[in-house]
C-alpha cells in the first residue's frame, strides 16, 4: 500500500523528522478519505498531530525509543486513548 503523508492537508509535522512520533498505531484499517489511497494500516502522531498515515514501515520510521506503540487489532472502530 502506498504511503500517505498528511503534511499538506492537516498542518502535520513535515515528513523526514524520523524519531519524533509520540505514538504509532498499527495493524488497523484506517479510512483516509483519499480515493487514490482509501485505506491505510498505521498512523503516527507527534504533539497531537498526525505525522504519517500509511503502512507500518512508513509510520515506524517516525518512531524512537520513546514512542508508544499500540495495536488496532484490525478493528475499524475503537475507543479513544
C-alpha positions, 0 to 999 in steps of 0.5 A: 500500500502506498504511503500517505503523508498528511503534511499538506492537508492537516498542518502535520509535522513535515515528513523526514523528522524520523524519531519524533512520533509520540505514538504509532498505531498499527495493524488497523484499517484506517479510512483516509478519505483519499480515493487514490489511497482509501485505506491505510494500516498505521498512523503516527502522531507527534504533539497531537498531530498526525505525522504519517498515515500509511503502512507500518514501515512508513509510520515506524520510521517516525518512531524512537525509543520513546514512542508508544506503540499500540495495536488496532487489532484490525478493528475499524472502530475503537475507543479513544486513548 
